[in-house]
Amino acid sequence: MGLGIKSTQAGQAFHANYATSYGLTKDFRVRLNGYWLQQLTDHQINGQDVPNSKERTVGLGPGVQFGGDSLWFRVNSYFETDVRNRPEGIRVTFRISKTLPIRRFEERNHRRRDFRDPLLDSRFRTAAEEMAQCMHATRSV
């Protein structure tokens, strides 16, 4: 690597993203986004900690989301503040999301019903009916 450096290791870090959005139309939303990064341990060079190397930053900024049905595009910008031990600036991200098709709920339940034990179903139904009768009797009193 050079300068006698044989190995490097970035420190462990905690990272969180947050966002909120408001739909202007069915297919277009404006967003407020952010992230927080806090490095918990120092970087290491050749197995030795590098003192005061923990990174920290908070990013906050606007964004937009547009698309529909199964395809969405998101563009977010972040203005970084409270930056320590890393470059500071404005970051822009672009994300494409595609929803994969799945079977409808009714289709999944229909298949599950084929494997149910009819005796167990009748016991459950009987217990539920008894509970409903007790609740009705309690309300009537």
C-alpha positions as CSV (number, residue, x, y, z in Angstrom):
1,M,0.0,0.0,0.0
2,G,2.9,2.4,0.6
3,L,4.4,4.3,3.5
4,G,4.8,1.0,5.5
5,I,1.0,0.4,5.5
6,K,0.2,-3.3,5.2
7,S,-3.4,-3.3,6.3
8,T,-6.3,-0.9,7.0
9,Q,-9.6,-1.4,8.8
10,A,-12.5,1.1,9.0
11,G,-14.0,1.5,12.4
12,Q,-17.5,0.1,13.2
13,A,-20.3,2.5,12.7
14,F,-24.1,3.0,13.3
15,H,-26.1,4.4,10.5
16,A,-29.8,5.3,10.3
17,N,-32.0,6.7,7.5
18,Y,-35.3,8.6,7.9
19,A,-37.8,10.0,5.5
20,T,-41.3,11.4,5.3
21,S,-43.3,12.2,2.2
22,Y,-46.5,13.9,1.1
23,G,-48.4,12.8,-2.0
24,L,-49.3,15.6,-4.3
25,T,-50.9,13.2,-6.8
26,K,-51.3,9.4,-6.9
27,D,-47.9,9.1,-8.7
28,F,-45.9,12.0,-7.3
29,R,-44.6,12.7,-3.8
30,V,-42.4,15.3,-2.2
31,R,-40.1,14.1,0.5
32,L,-38.0,15.2,3.4
33,N,-35.1,12.8,4.0
34,G,-32.1,12.4,6.3
35,Y,-29.5,10.1,7.6
36,W,-27.2,10.0,10.6
37,L,-23.8,8.2,10.8
38,Q,-21.8,7.8,14.0
39,Q,-18.6,5.7,13.9
40,L,-18.2,3.8,17.2
41,T,-14.6,2.6,17.0
42,D,-11.5,4.2,15.5
43,H,-10.0,3.2,12.2
44,Q,-7.0,0.9,12.3
45,I,-3.7,0.9,10.3
46,N,-1.5,-2.2,10.7
47,G,-3.7,-3.3,13.6
48,Q,-3.2,-0.1,15.6
49,D,-6.0,2.4,16.4
50,V,-5.8,5.8,14.7
51,P,-6.7,8.2,17.4
52,N,-9.5,10.7,16.8
53,S,-10.6,9.1,13.5
54,K,-14.2,8.4,14.3
55,E,-16.5,9.8,11.6
56,R,-19.8,11.5,12.2
57,T,-22.3,13.3,10.0
58,V,-26.0,14.3,9.8
59,G,-27.6,14.8,6.4
60,L,-31.0,16.4,5.8
61,G,-32.7,17.5,2.6
62,P,-35.5,17.4,0.1
63,G,-36.5,14.7,-2.4
64,V,-39.1,13.6,-4.9
65,Q,-40.6,10.3,-5.7
66,F,-42.5,9.5,-8.9
67,G,-43.8,6.5,-10.8
68,G,-46.7,4.2,-10.3
69,D,-48.0,0.6,-10.0
70,S,-44.7,-1.4,-9.7
71,L,-41.9,1.1,-10.8
72,W,-40.8,4.0,-8.7
73,F,-38.0,6.6,-9.1
74,R,-36.6,8.6,-6.1
75,V,-34.2,11.5,-6.2
76,N,-33.0,12.8,-2.8
77,S,-30.5,15.4,-1.8
78,Y,-28.8,15.8,1.5
79,F,-27.0,18.8,3.0
80,E,-24.5,17.5,5.6
81,T,-24.0,19.2,8.9
82,D,-22.1,18.3,12.1
83,V,-19.4,16.6,10.0
84,R,-16.3,15.2,11.7
85,N,-13.3,13.4,10.2
86,R,-14.8,13.1,6.7
87,P,-15.4,15.3,3.6
88,E,-18.5,17.6,4.0
89,G,-20.8,18.5,1.2
90,I,-24.1,18.0,-0.6
91,R,-24.9,14.4,-1.6
92,V,-27.5,13.4,-4.2
93,T,-28.9,9.9,-4.6
94,F,-31.1,8.3,-7.3
95,R,-33.0,5.1,-6.7
96,I,-35.2,2.9,-8.8
97,S,-37.6,0.4,-7.1
98,K,-39.5,-2.4,-8.8
99,T,-42.2,-4.3,-7.1
100,L,-42.3,-8.0,-7.9
101,P,-45.6,-9.6,-8.6
102,I,-47.1,-11.9,-5.9
103,R,-50.2,-14.0,-5.7
104,R,-53.3,-12.4,-4.3
105,F,-54.3,-13.1,-0.7
106,E,-57.3,-15.1,-1.7
107,E,-55.2,-17.4,-3.9
108,R,-52.8,-18.1,-1.0
109,N,-55.6,-18.7,1.5
110,H,-57.4,-21.1,-1.0
111,R,-54.3,-23.3,-1.1
112,R,-53.8,-23.2,2.7
113,R,-57.4,-24.3,3.2
114,D,-56.7,-27.6,1.3
115,F,-54.2,-28.6,4.0
116,R,-56.4,-27.8,7.0
117,D,-57.7,-30.5,9.3
118,P,-61.5,-30.4,9.0
119,L,-61.9,-31.7,12.6
120,L,-59.7,-28.9,13.9
121,D,-61.7,-26.3,11.8
122,S,-65.0,-27.6,13.3
123,R,-63.6,-27.4,16.9
124,F,-62.4,-23.8,16.2
125,R,-65.8,-22.8,14.7
126,T,-67.6,-24.3,17.7
127,A,-65.4,-22.5,20.2
128,A,-65.9,-19.2,18.3
129,E,-69.6,-19.7,18.2
130,E,-69.7,-20.4,22.0
131,M,-67.7,-17.3,22.7
132,A,-70.0,-15.2,20.5
133,Q,-73.0,-16.6,22.4
134,C,-71.4,-15.8,25.8
135,M,-70.6,-12.2,24.6
136,H,-74.2,-11.8,23.4
137,A,-75.6,-13.1,26.7
138,T,-73.3,-10.8,28.7
139,R,-74.5,-7.8,26.7
140,S,-78.2,-8.8,27.2
141,V,-78.0,-9.0,31.0
